[in-house]
């Protein structure tokens, strides 16, 4: 990784925008123009700048590592293929996240209902870091907390696609409502309504299951 | 200050907890929550579930190899696609455009040819008139031959007859370069036979019953004196136009001209147009 980065910066450091400009929209505009001209190195720079966010969204939407990796690859291949459709002046990152959400939707549909039902039980336990911060010395409270987290994942997975995407981008990725609206191609009012509805459903879902378990015990 | 009802606050409290409300709505909800214990508990639940969501979906560290694997796979796929992609000249959209253009050009040429063939019948006639002179028995035709429109064989048949010139003795000559205009054919033929055909028609005795002599003329201009044999015979000149349905038939007596018969110039070649 370090070698590749060094190679990239040594070979094309003068022509490409510097790393400190990465947050600006012009940075991506320059890279997109270079990719359109056939520069694969510029496309690699785009991937380097955005891959963590893309993988994170894919993982949160799909729930496991392998699907997130496949989805991220598909996202970048789709971006490369349809880069000509990207209009100048548009926010590249919003467009990229929209592609990511669409790819994740396609993946979820391919997996089908059976695959989605296992969302709360798969791979999250393998990502040990998820629970590293929540670990406590008391095994009983740890088990209870893990149950709650599994419930939340399952609750998120039970949401309609649009509400799930809005909640992931707004609450988990930390985008503003306007940014989420841009990424999803809808209005901020709609996003606010979707997010509000999603939160209420998750709270209700968790509340119901908690009460049910409390009654059974 | 306006106070909100609990039902309305319940719809707004999730937005309030996440900081989505600004301005007056935020203030109204805050005032209501300070006064309403039930809505305050609801807000706490939303806050807890929100923190649970964040906790449950904390992105793990995937590692540098994970990301480099994605990059290598993508760039490898792109390179492979580039290598396999066909040149732009043979991409489907160019292929379709070329095929469409070819179809349009061919259609245009065919249409032009068709229209030209429809309009250009006189031109073709001028280019390649075909004249056939066939012997005609005077006795068989009789006096009524004068203005009779003769209908000759089938439309496809005459063209072959017109190309071959049969001599009186059975020999045949082929002529090429038939390029005389039809008007010249008519003029030539009129000059040669106008004065003779009228008496020939009117005097059946001049036409020999055993006339078998046959001469074909090419372009109407190649009639030689030998072809206008003397005697009481009538030569039938058939001018086959390019249109197989149109044949001009002219009856020409073979005998020598008589001065007193040159006045009968009113009789012109008759055109039989068969469709």
Contacts between the chains, C-beta under 8 A, distances in Angstrom:
chain1	res1	chain2	res2	distance
A	1	B	64	4.1
A	1	B	65	7.6
A	1	B	67	7.5
A	1	B	68	5.2
A	4	B	68	6.8
A	4	B	71	8.0
A	40	B	75	6.3
A	40	B	78	6.5
A	40	B	79	7.5
A	43	B	75	7.5
A	43	B	78	7.4
A	44	B	71	6.3
A	44	B	75	6.4
A	47	B	70	7.5
A	47	B	71	5.3
A	47	B	74	6.7
A	48	B	71	7.5
A	51	B	67	5.2
A	51	B	70	6.3
A	51	B	71	7.2
A	52	B	67	7.3
A	55	B	59	7.9
A	55	B	62	6.1
A	55	B	66	7.6
A	55	B	67	7.2
A	55	B	70	7.3
A	56	B	59	4.4
A	59	B	59	6.2
A	59	B	60	7.7
A	60	B	57	5.0
A	60	B	59	7.2
A	65	B	62	7.3
A	65	B	66	7.9
A	69	B	66	6.8
A	69	B	69	7.2
A	69	B	70	6.0
A	72	B	70	5.1
A	73	B	70	5.5
A	73	B	73	5.2
A	73	B	74	5.5
A	73	B	77	7.6
A	76	B	70	7.3
A	76	B	74	4.4
A	77	B	74	5.9
A	77	B	77	5.8
A	77	B	78	7.3
A	80	B	74	7.4
A	80	B	78	5.7
A	124	B	56	7.7
A	127	B	60	3.7
A	128	B	60	7.8
A	129	B	58	7.5
A	129	B	60	4.6
A	129	B	61	5.8
A	130	B	56	7.5
A	130	B	58	5.4
A	130	B	60	5.8
A	133	B	55	7.7
A	133	B	58	7.4
A	134	B	55	6.2
A	148	B	52	5.9
A	149	B	52	6.7
A	149	B	55	6.3
A	149	B	56	4.1
A	150	B	56	7.8
A	152	B	49	7.1
A	152	B	52	4.8
A	152	B	53	5.4
A	152	B	55	7.9
A	152	B	56	4.3
A	152	B	57	8.0
A	153	B	56	5.3
A	153	B	57	7.3
A	156	B	53	6.9
A	156	B	56	7.8
A	156	B	57	7.4
A	167	B	53	7.5
A	168	B	57	7.6
A	170	B	18	7.5
A	171	B	18	6.7
A	171	B	50	6.4
A	171	B	53	5.9
A	171	B	54	6.9
A	172	B	53	6.8
A	172	B	54	6.6
A	172	B	57	5.0
A	177	B	20	6.2
A	192	B	15	6.4
A	192	B	20	6.0
A	195	B	14	7.6
A	195	B	15	7.7
A	195	B	18	7.4
A	195	B	20	7.4
A	196	B	11	7.0
A	196	B	12	7.9
A	196	B	14	4.9
A	196	B	15	5.5
A	196	B	20	7.9
A	199	B	14	4.1
A	199	B	18	7.4
A	199	B	46	6.2
A	199	B	49	6.9
A	199	B	50	6.8
A	200	B	14	5.9
A	200	B	46	8.0
A	202	B	49	5.5
A	202	B	53	6.6
A	203	B	14	7.7
A	203	B	45	5.5
A	203	B	46	5.8
A	203	B	49	4.4
A	206	B	49	5.7
A	206	B	52	7.2
A	207	B	45	7.0
